[in-house]
Amino acid sequence: MNTASPATDIVPPTRQWGVAAIAVALVTLAVALFVGGGGTTAAIPGLGDPGEFTRWGLPVGKAIMDGAGAVTVGLLGLAVILPVRKGELGGEALLALRAASWSALVLAFGAAVVHLLTLSDLVGRPLQDALAGDSFVSYTSSVEQGRAYAATVVLALTIIPAARLTLGHGGAVALLCLGVATIIPSGLIGHSSSGDYHHSARVSLLVHLIGMALWVGGLVAVAWYAGRRGRELPRAARAFSAVALGCFVMVGASGVLNAWVRVQTFSDVYSSAYGLMLIGKATALVALGWFGFQHRRRTLVALEAGRPGAFRRLAAGEVVIMAAAIGLAVALSRTEPPTPEIPEVITPVRSLIGFPIPPEFSFGRLFTQTYPDALFALGCLAAVLLYAGGVWRLHRRGDRWPVGRTIAWMAGVATVAFAGLSGLMTYGMTMFSVHMVQHMVLMMVSPVLLVLGGPITLALRALKPARRGDTGPRELIMAAVNSPVARVLTHPLVALALFVSGSFTVYFTGLFESAMRGHTGHMLMGVHFLVVGYLFFEMLIGIDPLPKRPPFPARVVIQLLGMVFHAVFGLALMESSRLIAGDYYRELGEEITWLPDTLDDQILGGQLTWGFGELPGLIVIGALFVQWYRSDERDARRFDRREGEDEAERTAYNAYLAKLEQRSRREP
């Protein structure tokens, strides 16, 4: 029963706060463009003037595109989390999909406007002149911006009929993935697509945009659902609260990483228009974090008690602040950062490695140099927070989690961060020997520590089972663990083959040089070593549930085989007279004068590889024997307990027979 009085449950209608949010976004955008010069900048020398309509219409179109994209993602996500029956969506979920089709139409319109006006902006001519001739076709097919916005239009138009025809839960999940895909093309262009560390800026911007879309769109969708008096509002709000917390961390961390690349000194933060806008976005983020705290502390409780008014009022205010943040974000994309997009001096080596040439190598600089890799940074942050959240949930429930497992996991994440964010990454791009140390850390050290942390076991204990008929995160994890793919990848022979063959395949073919010539390839190579190592050591010493593990004697033999093949790989590197990635390292040596001789550095890398694997291998064998001993102890205790139970049953049965015999003697 709703006990709230009418006077205290007055909530602004959906249209009212929606109009207020749009107005705030446009006003914030206009002010920020004026302050940052994005709407008043004069024509670039050598190019014509696109005109006031393009200069002001382009950011407005981007605001419409970003806002509509977020709302589309949020409504599709709402349809996914609402209850289903036998795989079929309910009426409220179908209504959310229908609303998403309308927001996708607005998204397609906004992307089309941005597509056309970007052409006008690039060629420096008014729109009607820019469309003359074959400029439009060439721009759409050949220019990065043209392809990106055209892809957004196509994806948005695809969502419109699909959202109206989808009836099943699986289709809704696919539509949500398609909605997220509409955000990706615009994240691959702009300030983050050029300059030093552009790969890191690009990844951080993509994560930032996806996090904002899920956060903003999710809140708008839940507020819209609350305005319609949805029956499952408490469930939807609680699910969004968990998503919003993750998005808050994701948006904040990715924003810091992106600003780290674009703003080199602290003075640039308060002395440039770009920095002032960053301060404005950070302020909005803090305010939104406060709103989220209030949601979890008060309004969700009131919502569960049948009082939705406070939640809807707070959500309406939060949507308005998010609209202001979107306006600032769009203006920021039109403002020149303090650090130029394109450095003043672009040498071939700087262009090849993607960052300034580092100072001469020394052991201490492995720890003092930093490398702002967004993927490793955000991945490590997520690994720490998710694991700590699982431990905290068990603690609040009164359950215990071994401290040693937590220490092992955190140490494993720390080694991954050291390999991907320190001077080990910086000099690993220029020296083969340092790269091999990075390889060994990711393949031989980090996986051992991460496996001993037992993340899957922690997740299964911390997550609650879903309601009957539903599929939650816990059920998805169990399905993945017991899937045929997991059975194949964790098979001893397959895991050993992947662990051994990967190094030979990468370094003794052209794959290594191809990977080193692009940050994406280098990053994927590191992820490959980490995943392969994790699968191998999970099969050997892991504590997480697997479909099947070999007996301990077989595990010891497999580990010894892995050590032998690893030593053979190191010897092959030392004895090889053929330079690995010789052309790549020769190009580096033309500008980096302090680099050692390429063949000597390769031999050193082989020596490090040969010697590096012994200590981790012996530690794994020691862990295997400890687990073997403990397993025998458990089996012995289980046997003794079973024998004790059997002996008690035999004693009771003999006593029963003796009692029957005594009774037969007393009775004639």
N, C-alpha and C positions, 0 to 999 in steps of 0.2 A: 504494500500500500504506500502510495506517495504521500508523505507527511509535510512536504514543503508547501508553504503558503503561496498564493499567486503573486504576492508582492515581492517575495524573495526569489521567485523562479522566473522572473522576466528575462527573456533571452532575445537578443536581436535576431530577426529572421535571417535565413540563409542569404537571400538576395541583398539584404542590407550590409552584412559584413563582407559579402563578396564584392559589392561595388566599392566599399571602403578600401578593401585590399588592393583592387585594381588602381584606384585613385592614388593610394600611397605609393604603389610601385612606380607609377608614371611620374609623380612629383619628385620622388627620390631620384629617379633616373635623370630627369631634367636638371635638377640641381647638381648632381654629380657630374653630368656631362659638361655643364657650364664651368664648374670648378676645375675639372680635369682637362678641359679643352677638347673633349671628344666630339662635341657638337658645333664648336666654333673654330676649329683649326682651319687655317688657310690652306689653299691647295698646295700640294707638294711641288717644288720647283721641277720643271720638266714635264709635268702632267697637267691636264686640264682640271677644271673645277667641276666636281659632280653636282654641285648645287646644294642648296639648303634642304631640299626635299630628301635627298639621299643621306645627307649628314645626320638629319634628325629622324628620318623614317627608318633607317637601318637599325639603330639601337632599339627603337620602339618595336619593330618587327622581331628583334631578338628576344625582347622581354615577353612578347606574346608567345613566341615559339617555346621559350624555356618554361614559362608558366603553364601553358597548355600541355607540354610534354610531361611535366611533373604531375599534373592532375590526371592525365591519362594513366600513368604508371600507378598512381594511388588508387584509382577506381578499379583497375585490373587486379591490383593486390587485394583490395577489399573483397572482390568476387572470389578470390582464391581462398581467403581465410574464413568466409562464411560457411555454415554447415552444409554438408552434402548428404544425399541419401542414395546409396548404391551407385556412387559415382556420378550422379546427376545433380546439377546445380538447382538450388531453390529459387523461389520467386524473387527474393531480395537480391541474390547474386546476379540473376539475369537482368534485374533493373540496373544494377551497378555497371554491368557490361554495356547496356544500352546507353547509359550516361557517358561511358568511356568512348563510345563511338562518336558522340557529339564533340567531346573534347579532342579526339583525334582529328576530327574535321578542322577544328580551330588550329591544331598543331600543323596540319598540312598547309593551311592558309598562311600561317606565320612563317613556316619554312620556305614557302614559295616566294613570299615577299622578301625575305632575307636573301634568297637565292638571286632574285633579280637585282635588288639594290646593291648586293655585293659586287656584281658585275659592273654596275655603274661606278661604284667606289674604286674598283681596281683600275679601270681604264680612265678614270678621271673625266667622265662625260655624263651629262644628264641621262636619265633612264631611256628616254625615247631615242636619243642618239646612240647609246650603248647597244641597243638591240638591233641596230641597222646592220645589214650584211650577214656574214656568218659568224659574228662574234659570239652570239649566244650558244651556238652548237659547239664551237671550239672551246668556250669557257666551260660548258657543262661536261664535255667529254675529256678534257685535257688538264684543266686547272684543278688543284687540290680542293679549293673552296667550293668550286662548282660541283664536283663529284660528291662532296660531303653533303651539301644542302639538298642536292637532287636525291640522294639516297634517303635522306630524312623524309622528303615528300613522299617517296614511293612507299617507305615503311609505314608512314602514317595512313596513307590511303589504303594500304593492305589491312590495317587494323579495323577500319570502319565496317566493311561487310563481315569480317571474321567475328567481330564482337557481337554482331546481331545474329549470327548463325550458330555460335558455339552454345552447346547445352551441357557438356560434360566437364568435370573438374580437370581432367587432363588437358583439355583444350584451353581452359582458363589459365592454367600454368604456362602453356605454350604462348598464349597471348601476353602474359606478363613478361616473359623473356623477350618477346618481340617489342613490347613497349620500352623495356630497358635498352634494347638495341637502337631505338630511335635517338637516344641521347649520345651514343658513342661517336658518330661521325663529327659532330660539332666539337667534341673534345680533342680531336686529332689535329686541329688547326688553330691558328692564332699565336699568341705569345709563346705557347708551350711547344710549338713545332719547330723552333729554330733556336740558335744560340747554344752556349755551353750547357751541358747536362740536360739537353732538350728532351732526351728520353725519359729522364726522371720527372721533369716538369710535366711531360705528357701523361705519364701514368698517374701522377698525383692529381692532375686536373680531371682525368677520367674518373678516378675514385671519388673526387670531390663532387663532380656533377651527378654521378649515380647516387651518392649518399644524399645529396640535397634533393634529388628527385624523389627518392623513396621517403625522405623525411617530410618534405613539403607536401608532396602528393598524398602521402598516407594521412597526414593530418587533415587536409582538405576533404579527403574521402570519408574519414571518420566523422568530421564535423557535418558533412552533407548527410551522412547516414543518421547522425543524431537529430538533425533537423527533420528527417522523415519519420522520427520515432521508431527506429529500427528495433526489432525484438531482441537481436543479439548484440546490442550496443555494448554491454559490459565486456563480453568476450572480445569483440573487435577492438575496444579501447585498450584492454589489457595486452592483446597481441601487438597493437601498435606501440604501446609503451616500451615493450622489449625491443622492437625494431628501432624506435626513435633513439633509445639509449645507444645502440650500436652505431646508428647514423651520426649521432652527436660526436662520438669519438672519431669516427671515420672522417667526417667533414673537418673537424678541428685539426686532426693530425695531417691530413692531406693538404689543408690550407697552409699549415706551418711549413711543410716541405716545399710547396710551390713558392711560397714567399721567400724561403731560404735561397732558392735558385734565382729568383728575380730581384731580390733586394740584398745587396752584398754588405752594406754597412748599416749600423743602427741609426745613424743620422739621416739616412734616406727615408726612414719610416715617418719622421715628423717634419721633414723638410721638402717633401715632394707630394704632389697631388695623389700619386699612386699609393704612397705610404699612408696618407690620411684616409683614403678609401679602405685600405686594409684595416686601419684602426676601427673604422665604422663597421666593417663586416665582423671584426672580432667582438665589438660591443654587442652587435645583434646576436652573435653566437652565444655570448654569455647570458644575454637576456632570455634566449630560447632555452638554454640550459636551466635557468631558474624556473621557467614555465614548466619544463619537463619534471623538475623536482616537485613542484606543487601538484602536478598531475598524479605522480606516484604517491605523494604523501597524503593528499586530501581528496581530490576529485574522483579518483578511482574508487576510493572507499565509499564516497557518497553515491557514486554510480551503482555500485553493487547493492547499496541500500535502497535503490529506486528513486534517487534524487539526481536527475541528469542536468539540472539547470546550471550548477556551478561548473560542470565539465564543459558544457556548450559555451558558456561565457568566456572561460579561460581559453578554450580552443579558438574562438573567434578572435580574441586579442593576439594569440600566437600566430594565426594566419596573417594578420595585418603586419606583424613584425617580419614574418618570412617574406612577405611581398616587398617590404623595404629592402631586405637582404638581396632579393632577386634584382631589384633596380640597381643596387650598388654593384652587384656582380657583372651585370651587363655593361655598366659604365666603366668598370675596371677593365673589361676586355677591349674597350675603345681608348684606353689611356696608356700612353707610353710608359713602360716601367723605368726606374732609375738606371738599372743595368740594361744597356742596349740589347735589343733582340739579336742583333748580329754584331759580334765583337769587332773592334777596330782592326785588328790584325788576325786574319784567318790563314794560318799556314796549313799545308797539306796534312801534317801530322795532327794538328789540333782538330782539323775536320775529321780525320780518321778515327781518333780515339774519343772525340766528343767532349773534351774538356781541356783546360790549359795544360801545357807540358809541366809535369811535376818537378820539384827540385831533385837534386842528385840523391840517389837512394842511400839510406842508412837504416840500420835496424830500428832505431828509435822512431823514425818517421812512419813505420808500420802502425804505430799507435797514435801519433800526433796528426797525421793526415786524415782527412775525412772524405767520404764519397757519398753524396746525397742520393742514394738509390731508393726511389719511392717504393718499389715492389718489396725489397727486403725490409725496409723500415716499417712499412705498414703491416707486412706479414708477421714480423717479429712482435710488433705491438699487439696485433690481434691474438697471436699465440699466447702471449703473457696474460692479457686481460681475460680471455676465455678460460684459460686454465685456472687463474686465480678466482674467477667467478664460480667455477665448478667447485673448487675447494671451499669457498665461502658458503655456498649453498649447502654442502654437506655439514659444515660446522654449525650453521644455523639450525639444521635438522637434528643435530645431536650425534651425527655420525663422525667417525674419524677417518682421516686420510693420511697415510704414512708421510712423514716429513721428508724422508729420503727420496721419495718419488718426486715431490715438489722441487727439491733441490736439483735433482737430475734434470728435470724438464727445464727449469730456469737456466741452468748451466748450458744445456743444449741450445736453447734459444740465444744465449749470449754468444756462443761460438758461431752460430749462423750470422748474428749481427756483426761480429768481428770480421767474418769472411766477406761480407757484402757491403759494409759501411765504413770500413777503416782504410788505412793505407795498404792493407792487403789487397783490396779491390783496385785501388789507384795504381799501384805498381804491378799488380797482376795483369793489367792491360798492356804493360810495356816490357816486362821481364818474364821469360818462360819459367825460371826457377821459382819466382814468387807465385806465379800462377799455379805451379804444381803444389806448393804449400796450401794455397787456397783450395785446390782440388782435394787434397788429403784431409783437410779439416772438414769439408762438406761431406765427404764420402766415408771417412773412417772415425771421426770423433763426434761430430754433431749427431749422426743417427744413433750411435750407441747410447748417448745421454737421453735423447728424445724417446727412444724405445723404452728405457728404464722408467720414464715418467708415467707410462701407462695412460695416455690421453683418452683412448677409446673406453677403457674401463671406468675412468673418471666420468666421462660423459654419460655412460649408461647408468651409473649410480646417481648422478646429479639430476638427470632429466626425468620428468614424470612421464609415465605411460599415457598415451593419448586416450581419449574417450572411446568407448566401443564403437567401431565402425569408422573412426577417423585414423589418419596417418600423421603422426607427429615426428619431430626430429629423432626421438629415440627409436622409433620404428624404422625410419629411413637408415639410421646407422646400422641397425641389426640386419636389415636387408642388404646393405652394402657389404657387411662383413661376411655374410653367408652367400654372396652372389657367386656365380661361376667365374667371373673375372677375378675375384679375390682368391678363389680356390686355385686358379692357374698361376697368378702372380706370386702367391706364397708357397707354391710347391717347391720343395728343396732344390730340385734340379733346375727349375726355371729361375728361381731367385739367384742361385749360384751362377747360372749362365749370364744373366743380366749384369750381375756384379762384376764378373770377370771380363766379359766381352766388350762392355761399354768403353773401357779405357783404350783397348786395342783398336776398336772401331773408330773412335774419335781422333786419336793422335796419329795413327798410321794410315789415315786416309786424308782427303781434303776437307773433312768436316771441321777440323779444328781451325784452320785458317779462315774458312768461311764464317765460322762463329765469331772469331776475333775481330772481323771487319765490321761488325755491327753490334750495338749494345744488346739488342734483342737476342741475337744468337748466343752471345756470351752469357746473358742472364739465363736463357733456357738451358744452356750447358750446365751451369751451376745447379739449377733446379733438378736436372736429370740426375746428377751425381748424388744429390741429397735424397731424392726419392728412391733411387736404386739401393743406396746404402740403407735406407730405412726399411725397405722390404726385406733385405738380406738379414739384417740384425733382428728384425721383428720375428722372423722365422726361427732364429737361433736362440735369442735370450729374451724375447718379448713376453710381457705378462698379459697383454690384451687377448681377447678371445679370437681364435682363428679356427677355420674349419678343421684343420689337422696339423699337428707338428710331428716331426720325426722323433724317434727315441733319442735319448741323450748321447749314447755312443755314436750314432750317425751324425748328430750335430757337431760333435768334436771333430769327426773326420771331415765334415763339410767346411768347418772353419779352418782346419789345417790346409785343405785344398785351396781355399780362398787366399790364405797367406802365401802359399807356394806360387800361385799364379800372379799375385801382386808383386812378389819378389822378381819373378820372371819379367814382368812388365818394366820394373825399374831397371833391371839389367839390360833389357832391350833398348831403353832410352839412352843408357850410358854407352852402349856399344855401337849404336847406330851412327853411321857416317853421313846419313842424309839429314839435312836440316828440316825440322818440322816447322811449317809456316815460315819458310825462309824468306819469301818475298815480303811478307808482312813485317818481319823484324828488320829486314834491310831498309824498308821505307822509314821505319822509326829511327834507325841509326843515322839517316841523312840529316836529321835535325837534333836528335837527343844525343849529345856528344858524350855523356857520361855512361852510356849503356855498355855493358861488358861484351866481349866477343860472343857472337850468337852461338857458335858450337860449344864453347866453354860453358856458357850459361845453360845450354841444353844438357850437357853432361852433369852439371851441378844439379839440375832439376831431376835427372835420373837418380843421382846419389841420394837426394833428399827423399825421393819416392821410395827407393829401396829400403832406406833406414827408417822411414816414418811409419811404415805399416807394422813393424815388429811389436812396438809397445802396445798400441791399441789391440792388436791381435792377441797378445798374451793376456791382456785385461779381459777380453771377451772369453777366452778359454777359462780363465779363473772364475768369471761369473758363471760360466756353464757348469763347472764343477761344484760351485756353491749351490746353484739351483738343483743340480743332480742330487747332492747330499740332502738338501731340504726335501726334495721330492721323495727320496727313500725314507726319510724320517716320517713324512706324512703317511706314506704307504704302510710303514711299520705300525704307526699309531692306529691307522685305520684297521690293519689286520688284528692288532691286539684288541681293539675295541670290538671287532666282529667276533674274535675268539672268545672274549669275555662274555659277550651276549649269548653265543652258542653254549658256552659252559654253564651260564646261568639257566638257560633253557633245559640243558641236560640234567642239571641238579634238581630243578623243579619237577621235571618229568620223573626222575628216579624217586623223589620224595612222594610224588603222587602214586607211583606203583607200590612203594612201601606201605603207604596208607591203605591202599586197597587190600594188600596182603594181610595187614593187621586186622582189618575189618572182616575178611573172610575167615580168619582164625577164631574170632569171637563168635561168629554166627555159625550154628551147626548147618 
